[in-house]
Amino acid sequence: MALATGNVLLRIVGVPFRGAYELVSFLGAVVTAFALGYTQKRKFNIVVDILSDTFPGGVKRVLDGIGYLVAMLFFGVISWVVLRWG
């Protein structure tokens, strides 16, 4: 945030940081990746409580399993594509 704010202020003067846009983009991706991992580890996922609270425990476990499977497939495909690009 300090980098982006400093870049905006220095842009007014006419001497912005070189590579500030790339650094902010990269750091945003890093922060998001760490936040997702932390959230998953602590089981703080976003849940629609209105629906899930009405289901019995077995149904909740099945839905959690389906969600984990979909996430695993999604990140598996992403990993495979990144591996092919590399």
N, C-alpha and C positions, 0 to 999 in steps of 0.2 A: 504494500500500500504506500509505503514511504517512497519507493522507487517511482511508482506511477504518479504520485502527487508531485514529487520533485521534478519529474520530467515535464509535467504540465506547467509548473511554475517557470522552469527554465526555458520552455518553449515560448513563453510570453516574451522573455528577454531575447530569444533568438538562438540559444545554444542548448538544445535538448541533449539528453544522454544518448550516446550511440548504442543501439541494440536494446534499448529499454523495452520496446514492444515485445521482442523475442524473449527477453528475460522474464517479463511479467507473464507471458503465455506459458513458458516452461514452468515457472514456479507455481502458477495456478494449477497446472496438471499434476505437479508433485503433491501439492497440498490436497487436492481432490483425491488422489490415489491413497495417500496416508489416511485421510478421513474415512474413506470407504472401508479400508482394512480395519481401522479402529472400531468403526460402527458395527461391522460384521462380528468382530471378536467379542464385543460387549453385548451382542444381541439387541442392539438399539435400532434395528431396522424400522423403517416407516411402515406402519401397519394401518390398514383401514379397520379401526376398532368397531365401527358400527356393524360391520358384517361378521368379523371374526369372533367377537364376543358372544354371538348367538349360536355358534357352532359348538358341538361337543368336542372333547379333547382329541378323539381319534381323527375327526375331520380336520381339525387344525394341524395335526401332525402330517396328514396326507397333503394338505395344501402347502405346508412348509416344505415338504419333500419335493413337490412339484416345482415350487419356486426355486429351491436349490438346484434342481436338475436344469431348469431353464437358464439360470445364471451360469451354471457350469458349462452348458452348451454354448452360450453366448460368449463367455470369456475364452472357451476353447477355440471357437472359430476366430475370434480376434487374435489369439496367440498364434494360430496357424497362419493367418494372413500376414502378421508381423514377421513371423519366421520366414515366410516365402519372400517378403520384401527385403529381408536382411541378407 
